[in-house]
């Protein structure tokens, strides 16, 4: 994905996050919903997505949105390989570095109910970015980011509500 494509992905993602964090569709004067909104008939998430009191001011919670945006941008960049498109290795490495730096600052304050998913995503990015060279095949780069476990972890991080 070229730089313009990454920015488009980021703009769409930020817009989506802003819409979701504002509570989606509400009528004027209607109080915000308590808890995550779900379509009728969908199952509740297996793990709790409610942090402990005071967690909203932790480094984890303060940087979570930025981390999620960088994670989506990295996944989109390396995901180009799935469609047989060239991966911008320089951009992918840069995004992996952003994720690693953010992750270092967030690790110690990750709430227990999301810490495991967070650590698995950091590990997946490390494994994937470690394979970013012309000598490796696309599967080596993409597999850590695109599998059932990684999808579930990314979803948990995206849906996690800090205070």
NORDA-V430093 format. One record per residue. N is the residue number from 1. PHI is phi in whole degrees, -180 to 180 (none if undefined). PSI is psi in degrees with one decimal (none if undefined). OMEGA is omega in whole degrees, -180 to 180 (* if undefined). Layout:
n=N phi=PHI psi=PSI omega=OMEGA
n=N phi=PHI psi=PSI omega=OMEGA
This chain:
n=1 phi=none psi=129.3 omega=178
n=2 phi=-75 psi=167.4 omega=-177
n=3 phi=-56 psi=-41.3 omega=178
n=4 phi=-62 psi=-37.9 omega=179
n=5 phi=-67 psi=-38.7 omega=178
n=6 phi=-64 psi=-42.3 omega=180
n=7 phi=-64 psi=-38.6 omega=178
n=8 phi=-62 psi=-43.4 omega=178
n=9 phi=-61 psi=-44.6 omega=-180
n=10 phi=-63 psi=-41.9 omega=-180
n=11 phi=-64 psi=-44.4 omega=179
n=12 phi=-63 psi=-44.1 omega=-179
n=13 phi=-64 psi=-44.4 omega=180
n=14 phi=-63 psi=-40.3 omega=178
n=15 phi=-62 psi=-43.0 omega=180
n=16 phi=-64 psi=-44.5 omega=180
n=17 phi=-63 psi=-41.7 omega=179
n=18 phi=-62 psi=-41.5 omega=179
n=19 phi=-64 psi=-46.8 omega=-179
n=20 phi=-66 psi=-43.5 omega=-177
n=21 phi=-70 psi=-20.9 omega=177
n=22 phi=-87 psi=1.8 omega=175
n=23 phi=94 psi=7.7 omega=178
n=24 phi=70 psi=-138.7 omega=-177
n=25 phi=-86 psi=122.4 omega=174
n=26 phi=-138 psi=150.9 omega=175
n=27 phi=-83 psi=155.0 omega=179
n=28 phi=-58 psi=132.5 omega=179
n=29 phi=83 psi=-7.4 omega=180
n=30 phi=-81 psi=132.9 omega=-180
n=31 phi=-69 psi=153.1 omega=178
n=32 phi=-64 psi=152.7 omega=179
n=33 phi=-66 psi=148.2 omega=176
n=34 phi=-99 psi=116.8 omega=-180
n=35 phi=95 psi=171.5 omega=-177
n=36 phi=-72 psi=139.1 omega=177
n=37 phi=-79 psi=137.6 omega=178
n=38 phi=-136 psi=145.6 omega=174
n=39 phi=-66 psi=146.9 omega=-179
n=40 phi=-62 psi=140.7 omega=179
n=41 phi=89 psi=-2.6 omega=178
n=42 phi=-93 psi=149.0 omega=-178
n=43 phi=-78 psi=150.5 omega=176
n=44 phi=-72 psi=151.0 omega=178
n=45 phi=-62 psi=148.5 omega=-177
n=46 phi=-66 psi=-42.5 omega=-178
n=47 phi=-100 psi=152.7 omega=178
n=48 phi=-66 psi=139.4 omega=176
n=49 phi=-114 psi=20.1 omega=179
n=50 phi=-107 psi=118.4 omega=-179
n=51 phi=-77 psi=167.0 omega=177
n=52 phi=-73 psi=164.3 omega=-179
n=53 phi=-59 psi=141.4 omega=178
n=54 phi=83 psi=-7.3 omega=-178
n=55 phi=-69 psi=-23.6 omega=-176
n=56 phi=-64 psi=-19.3 omega=179
n=57 phi=-98 psi=2.5 omega=180
n=58 phi=-73 psi=158.8 omega=177
n=59 phi=-57 psi=-37.2 omega=179
n=60 phi=-57 psi=-53.6 omega=-176
n=61 phi=-70 psi=-34.9 omega=180
n=62 phi=-67 psi=-31.0 omega=-177
n=63 phi=-104 psi=0.2 omega=-174
n=64 phi=-61 psi=-43.1 omega=-180
n=65 phi=-63 psi=-44.8 omega=178
n=66 phi=-62 psi=-42.3 omega=178
n=67 phi=-60 psi=-47.2 omega=-179
n=68 phi=-62 psi=-39.6 omega=178
n=69 phi=-64 psi=-45.6 omega=178
n=70 phi=-63 psi=-38.1 omega=179
n=71 phi=-65 psi=-43.0 omega=178
n=72 phi=-65 psi=-42.9 omega=180
n=73 phi=-63 psi=-42.7 omega=178
n=74 phi=-64 psi=-46.1 omega=180
n=75 phi=-60 psi=-40.4 omega=179
n=76 phi=-66 psi=-40.3 omega=-179
n=77 phi=-65 psi=-52.0 omega=-179
n=78 phi=-72 psi=-23.7 omega=178
n=79 phi=-67 psi=-16.3 omega=175
n=80 phi=-56 psi=-31.7 omega=-179
n=81 phi=-63 psi=-29.4 omega=180
n=82 phi=-61 psi=-37.4 omega=-179
n=83 phi=-91 psi=8.5 omega=179
n=84 phi=76 psi=13.5 omega=179
n=85 phi=-89 psi=153.9 omega=-180
n=86 phi=-69 psi=141.6 omega=176
n=87 phi=-94 psi=132.7 omega=175
n=88 phi=-80 psi=94.4 omega=-175
n=89 phi=-58 psi=-40.4 omega=-179
n=90 phi=-62 psi=-45.7 omega=180
n=91 phi=-67 psi=-40.8 omega=179
n=92 phi=-63 psi=-42.2 omega=178
n=93 phi=-65 psi=-39.4 omega=179
n=94 phi=-62 psi=-46.1 omega=179
n=95 phi=-65 psi=-39.3 omega=177
n=96 phi=-62 psi=-37.6 omega=177
n=97 phi=-65 psi=-40.5 omega=177
n=98 phi=-61 psi=-46.0 omega=-180
n=99 phi=-62 psi=-43.8 omega=-180
n=100 phi=-63 psi=-44.4 omega=180
n=101 phi=-65 psi=-43.7 omega=177
n=102 phi=-62 psi=-44.6 omega=-178
n=103 phi=-60 psi=-39.3 omega=179
n=104 phi=-59 psi=-43.1 omega=-179
n=105 phi=-74 psi=-22.1 omega=-176
n=106 phi=-94 psi=-25.6 omega=-171
n=107 phi=-52 psi=-49.7 omega=-174
n=108 phi=-66 psi=-23.6 omega=-177
n=109 phi=-108 psi=10.8 omega=179
n=110 phi=-66 psi=123.8 omega=178
n=111 phi=-60 psi=146.1 omega=-175
n=112 phi=-57 psi=-33.3 omega=-175
n=113 phi=-77 psi=-6.1 omega=178
n=114 phi=-130 psi=-6.7 omega=-174
n=115 phi=-58 psi=-41.6 omega=-177
n=116 phi=-64 psi=-45.9 omega=179
n=117 phi=-63 psi=-40.2 omega=179
n=118 phi=-62 psi=-47.4 omega=-179
n=119 phi=-65 psi=-37.9 omega=178
n=120 phi=-64 psi=-37.0 omega=179
n=121 phi=-68 psi=-40.4 omega=176
n=122 phi=-60 psi=-42.9 omega=179
n=123 phi=-64 psi=-41.7 omega=180
n=124 phi=-62 psi=-42.8 omega=179
n=125 phi=-66 psi=-41.4 omega=178
n=126 phi=-61 psi=-46.2 omega=180
n=127 phi=-63 psi=-46.9 omega=-178
n=128 phi=-64 psi=-49.4 omega=-177
n=129 phi=-68 psi=-25.9 omega=176
n=130 phi=-68 psi=-15.7 omega=-180
n=131 phi=-101 psi=5.6 omega=-178
n=132 phi=-77 psi=83.5 omega=174
n=133 phi=-154 psi=160.4 omega=-177
n=134 phi=-68 psi=-16.7 omega=-179
n=135 phi=-80 psi=-15.6 omega=-179
n=136 phi=-97 psi=155.1 omega=177
n=137 phi=-87 psi=167.8 omega=-176
n=138 phi=-60 psi=-36.5 omega=-178
n=139 phi=-59 psi=-39.8 omega=-179
n=140 phi=-60 psi=-36.4 omega=-178
n=141 phi=-80 psi=-40.8 omega=-172
n=142 phi=-82 psi=-37.2 omega=-172
n=143 phi=-54 psi=-44.4 omega=-180
n=144 phi=-62 psi=-25.2 omega=-176
n=145 phi=-95 psi=-25.1 omega=-175
n=146 phi=-121 psi=84.2 omega=174
n=147 phi=-154 psi=170.3 omega=-175
n=148 phi=-58 psi=-43.2 omega=-179
n=149 phi=-65 psi=-46.1 omega=180
n=150 phi=-64 psi=-39.7 omega=178
n=151 phi=-62 psi=-44.8 omega=180
n=152 phi=-64 psi=-40.5 omega=179
n=153 phi=-67 psi=-42.9 omega=178
n=154 phi=-63 psi=-40.8 omega=179
n=155 phi=-63 psi=-43.9 omega=180
n=156 phi=-61 psi=-42.4 omega=179
n=157 phi=-67 psi=-40.2 omega=179
n=158 phi=-66 psi=-33.0 omega=-177
n=159 phi=-93 psi=-5.2 omega=-176
n=160 phi=-66 psi=130.6 omega=-179
n=161 phi=-106 psi=114.8 omega=175
n=162 phi=-91 psi=119.8 omega=176
n=163 phi=30 psi=none omega=*
